[in-house]
Amino acid sequence: VWIDGVPASIVFASTTLIQADTSALPIGGPYDLEIRRFILFTGWVLVDAAPASITVSGPLVVSNVDPAVILQGTTQPLIVHGAGFREVTEFDLFSPATGTWSVDTGTFVDATERQIYVSGGVPAGVYAVRATDNAPGGGSIVASLADGLIISPPLSVASFSPQEVSYLGQTTCTVLGGGFTPSSTVWLDGTAIPTLFVSTTELHCQPPPSLELPTSPLLSVTVLDPITGSVTIPDAMRYRGPLAVNHNDDPVVLATDPMLQIGLDGDGFVPGMTVEIAGVMASVVSGDVTHAEATFPSLPVGVHDIVVSVTVPGESPWTVTATLADGITVAADSVPSIIAVEPNVVCSDEPTPVLIVGANLIPETDLSLGGVVLSTAAVSRDGTNLYATIPPGLPTGPIVLEVSDFRGSSAVSDILEVTGTCATLLPPEELEAARAYGVARFSWHNPEPYDFIDIFDASGVLVATLPGDTTQFELDTTADVVELELQGRTVSAISPVVAAKALAHDCEYPPPHSGAAAPGGLDMALRGGHAPADVIRCESDGPIIPSIREHFPQADRPGSATIGFIFPAAIAHLITRDELRIGFTLDEPVERLEFRAFYQRIAGDFGVSLRGRLVQVFPADGFVDEFTFPDPFIGAPKAFHEVTYYRATDDVSAPDAQACVDASGEVLAIPAGEYRLEIYTVGGDPAVPYYLFADDPRDRESFIAGVPCPPYPLVEVRDLTGLRTLPNVTAVVVEETVQGAGLGVAARVSARGTWFDFDGDEYSIDPYCDSRFLATTLLGTLTIGCNDPPYRPNDSFQFSWTVHSEEPAVTKFDGPEPWLQLPSWGCYKIELTITDLACGTSRTFQRDVAIFDATGDLCDGDPFSFRYPSPKPSTVEGIVGLAGLPGSGSFQGERPLEFQVLVVPECYCGSSGPCEAAELGDIEFSLALGYFALGSLQYATLSGSTFTVEDLCPDVFEGPKYFHLSMDDLGVVGTHPLLSSSQPRSVYLMGRATGASTHPWRPIGAPLRIFSPPEVLSSGAPWEGYFDPEAVEYGFTVKSDNDSVKTFPLPDTESMSFGLVDAGIEPTTGNVFDAGFSSAFTLNGVNWAAEVGVGLTGGDVMDNLIGGAPDVVEGVELPRLPDDPPAWEYCSNRTLFKQEFSQTLFESIIYAG
């Protein structure tokens, strides 16, 4: 025998068997086997061979046992797999708890496989399987497989926890007991769920999400093992949901706390969920399904929402969020204080809403009037405003206001006065006050029919009493500032006092260069599609020509006149469909011009703007610039609209425009020369007219190059160099919104814009910085700089704000940053008029603005997100599928459905540039049933769930805006097999972008709670249904038959003879029995209720008429399961006839005939 070319020692040999020693072979192989025979004189001759037939296994290893789990008390063979096994290798079991147990060896298969037998007397436990063999040269070799065999007792379950888990899943449950193996699985209500084997006494499992049924009854849990058996625990677990944050155990914290920990109570919580406050994520989240502890390193001062979110995993992960609005107040470590109150006079005979301006106010801050704490106060998020209603019945005169909380208190006594009669008489409304040429002039509006108007000086001394219809008062004075107080009065009431201040101003507002003209009767339309001008701004002009009048012969023509530095040149209309032009001449360089055009806006679209392109015609040195005219409300009548033009780093109507300066810091002037101003519409549709200009009826022809013949649009040009200008308002920005307690919505808005003073310095009308840059200080450190012109308040400007939310519109006189009181969230037309009190000139800026809560996460969708459905869908319950039901029935009434939804374009959150708003053709809405499948939440749209969509902000073309969704009748929406008639299912309001299949439906808010029709309606029984919109209730009645009863025929009765002549009972025919029942039940919210039912019986049996009054039947209440529909039990027992008499009497009757 030769192995691997080397002779092996023969241990035994016969004619049929050869045994050879292989102990010298190294571990490995395979080795070739040869049988050779020695022949004299020839040597070793090959007899036979088996190539690659021997593999030496080793070292001694136990790799696994099959099966790895056996039931205690049973004897069965096991297969041990490993390496290096020999026939003499011995095996045993070892456990630290029970010791060593020998096993019987069975069939030796080969060096990698051996059969063993474990007796039934080995105790339960986890055992190491050991193999022992003799080592070369003496001693033993032991190979052990730790935890290789589990001998398990029969399966038992001691406990399952927790008993309540979130409907969003992601909660690990623990099963304690015995007899568990790696093959054990946990089943929840008949469905296997992911299971982790921890030990023979502990399993972990994770119930899947149950989004279609957030709150479930108690469900059974079964632990199943193929070897050790199964055990079922009834009522082991229930789901809880939906996700909600109901309470914060720590509603007020101090910003100075180094580590903030809050406790949240709610529902549907999962371990490790996200908790966010003011953009700060919690570092630690722990708790259970109804309580969580969150730890924050630090939080900004203010009132903040608490937002919890859970991401449901799957192929399309979906995030569920819940918000506790104003759930936490992070307070500065300072006492609250009061700065001002508006109005400062309240009434003693009726409640008066007031706005209190202060500092360090929090929701826990109490407001006291004269020592009495008010219970109706709401604090703004930034802690600077407190809204309250002053109750009636307070004593007249000044009253002490005090704010206090756990940090301390402060009080003021001179800013609020109680009067007894103002509730019936409004004060005059100041419109204008100015002091010029030795006269102080005051004008106002009378909101009430006064009998008298009293004028007081600042010290309260009566100056004059005027008739009640007076609206103007003049006072000769030399003072620079005159302060008066106005008060309306009737014979029975007196109004609060309103203050007015007249300041001395100089007014040099020039007339237009070509004189004033009334608008003509022609309409000049400007269509869209014009390209913007390509301009290079802030380039130096080079030398200015000292006098260029000689180059302008038209200036000396008869009828022309010079006003200031501007020569008259008529305004002309270029006969094209997309452009108008004006022409004018500058005799000398100027710094600022006012263009005042008479037009209206008749249409709008994203990116559409009315532009002016200024071209220097002579001398033709290449000066070209472009600016934007103001956009009024769409559909508003024609009116003058103004813009101040100057050479700027950007369009003068852009928020970050700054005046151009040369190397020495001097403002770059508009060069002298002849100019053509081209007016056109940038963007939009070339076929759509967007603006209508009125014509100038004077038709003075211009000879400036490129300016054609009349008719001309009415445009005025003024030189404002060296004068104070009215502001160019570039935007109205919503800075903050607060939803008050019963007071609607308060919005703090800010007008953005700039103006020039007499010295030509540019200032902002607002204190905000819209254009920032990174700068370096003298010390070399980085700081944030602002490109905006400096902010400078100007008492010469009066800001009047008008909100067109109701008729008549409400006007408020305030500064550039007022609080506006609005009825609710929505879109509003806001009009700002800025008046120069010295000259009486004014400019009006109009803007359609969407007012919405911007504190939350607005963007999570591509290309649109849908936010703040109102009313909340979760408050809507109803029944679908009521149209076209089989059977004989009818339904009266309609269940209308309507929502207001904020649609946010994705670019609104990710870009600082213009962001196009959604239009009606961009989005669509539907209803979809939510159900959990394939590890994620799936949606099935319901047929017929078509909404009529209305754009609530048709004139808002950028950013978020509101849409109104309406459906005439929820009942016409089709049902779905997963809907239930007894338990509500989650049906989501869905929205998506149209035009691309890649845009998925997205749920909007929490789901509606929807039922399918009651099953009895499809049974063929006659029914009637109705919907009561006042009670928001469905009602149904179901009858046994169209005639209220069903007729059941009975067999004829045979005659009965008494065996005597003319004695017995006659046969009867036509026996019938009538029975019927009418049920009545209602659905209010999500609760089915049985109303009173009516049972009827009747008929004719054996010539006995059966009848009687209907039976009133109450609904069955107990015992009933939660899913059981309303039910009744009606039984009617009737005795047809019963008569007893004695035999003797009977015989007497018979004989008597």
Secondary structure, 3 states (H helix, E strand, C coil): CEECCEECCEEEECCCCEEECCCCCCCEEEEEEEEEEEECCCEEEEEEEEEEEEEECCCCEEEEEECCEEECCCCEEEEEEEECCCCCCEEEEEECCCEEEECEEEEEEECCEEEEEECCCCCCEEEEEEEEEECCCCCEEEEEEEEEEEEECCCEEEEEECCEEECCCCCCEEEEEECCCCCCEEEECCEEECEEEEECCEEEECCCCCCCCCCCCCEEEEEEECCCEEEEEEEEEEEECCCEEEEECCCEEECCCCCEEEEEEEECCCCCCEEEECCEECCEEEECCCEEEEEECCCCCEEEEEEEEEEECCCCCEEEEEEEEEEEEEECCCCCEEEEEECCEEECCCCEEEEEEEECCCCCCEEEECCEECCCEEECCCCCEEEEEECCCCCCEECCEEEEECCEEEEECCCCEEECCHHHCCCCEEEEEEEECCEEEEEEECCCCCCEEEEEECCCCEEEEEECCCCEEEEECCCCEEEEEEEEECCCCECCCEEEEEEECCCCCCCCCCCCCCCCCCEEEEECCECCCCCCCCCCCCCCCCCCHHHCHHHHCCCCCCECCEECCCCECCCCCCEEEEEEEECCCECCEEEEEEEEECCCCCCCEEEEEEEEEECCCCCEEEEECCCCCECCCCEEEEEEECCECCCCCCCCCCECECCCCCECCECCEEEEEEEEEECCCCCCEEEEEEEECCCCCCCCCCCCCCCEECEEEEECCCCCCCCEEEEEEEEEEEECCCCCEEEEEEEEEEEECCCCCEEECCCCCCCEEEEECCCCCEEEEECCCCECCCCCEEEEEEECCCCCCEEEEECCCCEEEECCCEEEEEEEEEEECCCCCEEEEEEEEEECCCCCCCCCCCCEEEEEEECCHHHCEEECCCCCCCCCEEEECCCCEEEEEEEEECHHHHCCCCCECCCHHHEEEEEEEEEEECCEEEEEECCCCCCEEEECCCCCCECCEEEEEEECCHHHCCCCCCCCCCCCEEEEEEEEECCCCCCCCEECCCCEEEECCCHHHHCCCCEEEEEECCCCEEEEEEECCCCCCEEEECCCECCEECCCCCCEECCECCCEEEEEEEEEEEEECCEEEECCEEEEEEEEECCEEECCCCEEECCCCCCCCCCCCCCCCCCCCCCCCCCCCCHHHHHHHHHCC
